[in-house]
Amino acid sequence: MNSNPLERAEAGDAGAMLQLASVSGVAERARWLLHAAQAENAEALALLPAAKAELEVAARAGDVDCQNVLGGVLLAWDEDPAAAAVWFRKAAEGGNNEARRSLGYLLIEGAGVAKDVVAAEELFRAAAGEGDVIAQYNLAILLLDELGRPDVRDEALSLLESAARGGVDEAAVRLGDELDAAGDANGAHRWYEAAAHAGNTDAMFAVASRYRDGIGVAVDRSQAVRWFLDMLVAHRFEGIHEIFAMGESVSDEEISRGGRIGGRLAEAEKLVEMRNAPSS
């Protein structure tokens, strides 16, 4: 059993969230209680109102982190984007990059504030310029999708690469999409595989399909099986269907090898058994 409360909390363990809340300062305490309350933990539900009141006192006193977290509580728990925007703006003015991103999102959606894509871009640029990889991803998506400006495509791809290298797997997937659309199948495959290794199941499906079909990489049916099976980590079963659909083009040994590569030999052997079972 994992004894690290932070890792358990990040994996969704509400008990670990409460443990962290009990030893955290005002802002982090409220943040963890919010996450636990969203998981419908009864203790967190009871503690959150007092934590929110404590958070507001600190926010009004000028604590930037508390202003940001208060905005998050008001948005995610109270479902009050207008009130959330007030505190996100205060925190953003204080240099909090998470608040810049959150306020930027509200401005793009026109949620609780007037829609203002230009202002959102400025906020994302400020955070991205300080190395915030999520803001770099947000800015790239804004440039590509919301503004649709072809003159900044190179900048957007550079931002996506920086964010992907910083661990934002969604950025790696989108970079793969953009490179694929531009005809760079090899480059696309590299970024899809990077995102797959990071646990992104959409990327796993893309990588598996490309190994199966030889797109941007040599055909390797064992690798295709490996990545189709890996989708089970998120309880996605489309990959199982795809393995069966490969039919006789994939051998039993290739299926078993794919299972061994990905640490899912038992599942692979069960698939071999199922497809070789006599039909009734």
BELRA-V827096 format. One record per residue. N is the residue number from 1. RES is the residue in one letter. PSI is psi in degrees with one decimal (* if undefined). OMEGA is omega in radians with two decimals (* if undefined). Layout:
BEGIN
n:res:psi:omega
N:RES:PSI:OMEGA
N:RES:PSI:OMEGA
END
This chain:
BEGIN
n:res:psi:omega
1:M:137.6:3.14
2:N:122.5:-3.11
3:S:-1.8:-3.12
4:N:110.2:-3.07
5:P:-33.1:3.14
6:L:-45.9:3.13
7:E:-39.8:3.13
8:R:-39.2:3.12
9:A:-43.8:3.13
10:E:-23.6:3.10
11:A:-0.8:3.06
12:G:9.9:-3.13
13:D:108.1:-3.08
14:A:-33.2:3.10
15:G:-41.4:3.10
16:A:-35.1:3.08
17:M:-43.3:3.12
18:L:-38.3:3.11
19:Q:-44.9:3.12
20:L:-39.1:3.13
21:A:-36.2:-3.06
22:S:-18.9:-3.10
23:V:12.9:-3.06
24:S:162.9:3.04
25:G:-177.1:-3.01
26:V:-49.8:-3.06
27:A:-50.7:-3.11
28:E:-33.2:3.08
29:R:-48.5:-3.14
30:A:-37.8:-3.13
31:R:-47.1:-3.13
32:W:-36.9:3.09
33:L:-37.2:3.08
34:L:-47.9:-3.14
35:H:-42.2:-3.14
36:A:-37.6:3.10
37:A:-37.4:3.09
38:Q:-24.9:3.05
39:A:8.8:3.09
40:E:34.7:3.04
41:N:124.3:-3.02
42:A:-40.5:-3.12
43:E:-41.9:3.13
44:A:-39.2:3.11
45:L:-36.2:-3.14
46:A:-32.8:-3.06
47:L:-22.8:-3.01
48:L:-42.0:-3.12
49:P:-43.0:3.13
50:A:-38.0:3.12
51:A:-37.4:3.12
52:K:-41.0:3.13
53:A:-41.8:3.10
54:E:-38.8:3.13
55:L:-41.8:-3.11
56:E:-37.6:3.10
57:V:-46.9:-3.13
58:A:-36.7:3.14
59:A:-42.7:3.14
60:R:-23.6:3.11
61:A:-3.9:3.05
62:G:7.7:3.12
63:D:113.4:-3.04
64:V:-42.5:3.13
65:D:-41.1:3.12
66:C:-36.1:3.07
67:Q:-43.8:-3.14
68:N:-47.3:-3.12
69:V:-37.1:3.08
70:L:-42.3:3.06
71:G:-41.0:3.13
72:G:-40.6:3.11
73:V:-44.3:-3.14
74:L:-33.9:-3.14
75:L:-50.7:-3.00
76:A:-32.7:-3.07
77:W:-49.0:-3.13
78:D:-14.9:-3.11
79:E:46.7:-3.12
80:D:80.9:-3.07
81:P:-30.0:3.14
82:A:-45.7:3.11
83:A:-38.6:3.13
84:A:-41.2:-3.10
85:A:-35.0:3.13
86:V:-45.6:-3.09
87:W:-35.0:3.05
88:F:-39.2:-3.13
89:R:-42.7:3.12
90:K:-45.1:-3.13
91:A:-37.5:3.12
92:A:-41.1:3.11
93:E:-24.9:3.09
94:G:3.6:3.06
95:G:12.0:-3.14
96:N:116.8:-3.05
97:N:-33.6:3.09
98:E:-40.1:3.11
99:A:-38.1:3.07
100:R:-43.6:-3.14
101:R:-44.1:-3.10
102:S:-42.7:3.11
103:L:-38.7:3.08
104:G:-42.4:3.11
105:Y:-45.6:-3.14
106:L:-38.1:3.13
107:L:-37.2:3.11
108:I:-41.6:-3.10
109:E:-17.0:-3.03
110:G:34.6:-3.10
111:A:109.5:3.13
112:G:-8.2:3.12
113:V:163.7:3.06
114:A:138.7:3.11
115:K:129.4:-3.11
116:D:89.3:-3.08
117:V:-34.6:3.14
118:V:-44.2:3.11
119:A:-37.8:3.10
120:A:-41.8:3.11
121:E:-41.9:-3.14
122:E:-41.1:3.13
123:L:-46.1:3.13
124:F:-40.1:-3.14
125:R:-39.3:3.14
126:A:-44.9:-3.13
127:A:-41.5:3.14
128:A:-37.7:-3.13
129:G:-19.5:3.10
130:E:11.6:3.06
131:G:10.2:3.12
132:D:109.8:-3.01
133:V:-30.3:3.09
134:I:-39.0:3.08
135:A:-36.4:3.08
136:Q:-43.4:3.09
137:Y:-46.7:-3.14
138:N:-43.0:-3.13
139:L:-41.8:3.13
140:A:-44.4:3.13
141:I:-39.5:3.10
142:L:-45.9:-3.12
143:L:-40.3:-3.06
144:L:-41.3:-2.97
145:D:-44.8:-3.03
146:E:-44.1:-3.10
147:L:-30.8:3.09
148:G:41.9:-3.09
149:R:108.6:-3.11
150:P:-23.3:-3.11
151:D:-14.5:-3.13
152:V:15.9:-3.12
153:R:-43.2:-3.14
154:D:-40.4:3.09
155:E:-42.6:-3.13
156:A:-42.3:3.13
157:L:-38.0:3.10
158:S:-41.6:3.10
159:L:-42.2:3.11
160:L:-42.2:-3.14
161:E:-42.2:3.12
162:S:-43.4:3.13
163:A:-40.8:3.13
164:A:-43.4:3.11
165:R:-23.0:3.11
166:G:2.9:3.05
167:G:8.6:3.11
168:V:99.0:-3.02
169:D:-28.2:3.07
170:E:-32.8:3.11
171:A:-38.3:3.11
172:A:-40.0:3.11
173:V:-46.9:-3.11
174:R:-36.8:3.08
175:L:-40.3:3.06
176:G:-43.1:3.12
177:D:-44.9:-3.10
178:E:-41.4:3.13
179:L:-37.2:3.11
180:D:-43.0:3.14
181:A:-27.5:3.13
182:A:1.7:3.09
183:G:8.4:3.12
184:D:79.3:-3.06
185:A:-37.4:-3.14
186:N:-47.2:3.12
187:G:-40.7:3.12
188:A:-45.0:-3.11
189:H:-40.0:-3.12
190:R:-42.5:-3.10
191:W:-34.9:3.05
192:Y:-42.2:-3.10
193:E:-36.2:3.07
194:A:-43.1:3.13
195:A:-35.3:3.10
196:A:-43.9:3.11
197:H:-26.9:3.12
198:A:-5.0:3.08
199:G:7.4:-3.13
200:N:115.6:-3.03
201:T:-27.9:3.04
202:D:-40.6:3.10
203:A:-37.6:3.10
204:M:-43.6:3.14
205:F:-43.2:3.14
206:A:-44.9:-3.12
207:V:-45.2:3.14
208:A:-44.5:-3.13
209:S:-37.6:-3.11
210:R:-36.8:3.03
211:Y:-37.0:3.12
212:R:-42.1:-3.01
213:D:-6.1:-3.14
214:G:41.7:3.14
215:I:110.5:3.14
216:G:2.9:-3.11
217:V:156.1:3.10
218:A:146.5:3.09
219:V:129.9:3.09
220:D:94.7:-3.02
221:R:-28.5:3.09
222:S:-41.1:3.08
223:Q:-36.2:3.09
224:A:-46.7:3.12
225:V:-44.0:-3.12
226:R:-47.9:-3.06
227:W:-33.5:3.04
228:F:-41.0:3.12
229:L:-34.7:-3.12
230:D:-22.1:3.12
231:M:-17.5:3.12
232:L:-19.0:3.14
233:V:-28.4:3.12
234:A:20.3:3.13
235:H:35.6:3.04
236:R:126.5:-2.98
237:F:6.8:3.13
238:E:-33.1:-3.12
239:G:-35.9:3.11
240:I:-44.5:3.11
241:H:-41.7:-3.11
242:E:-36.3:3.12
243:I:-45.2:3.10
244:F:-36.6:-3.12
245:A:-20.8:3.11
246:M:-20.9:3.04
247:G:-136.6:-3.07
248:E:-5.5:3.12
249:S:-17.1:3.09
250:V:131.7:-3.10
251:S:164.6:3.08
252:D:-40.4:-3.13
253:E:-37.2:3.10
254:E:-36.6:3.09
255:I:-45.4:3.13
256:S:-40.9:3.14
257:R:-41.1:3.11
258:G:-38.9:3.09
259:G:-40.5:3.12
260:R:-42.3:-3.12
261:I:-42.8:-3.07
262:G:5.1:-3.13
263:G:26.6:3.14
264:R:47.8:-3.10
265:L:-39.7:-3.12
266:A:-43.8:3.13
267:E:-39.4:3.13
268:A:-44.5:-3.14
269:E:-32.5:3.07
270:K:-38.2:3.09
271:L:-42.5:3.11
272:V:-44.1:3.13
273:E:-42.6:-3.10
274:M:-41.6:-3.07
275:R:-16.6:3.10
276:N:-2.5:-3.14
277:A:136.8:3.13
278:P:138.0:3.13
279:S:142.5:-3.11
280:S:*:*
END
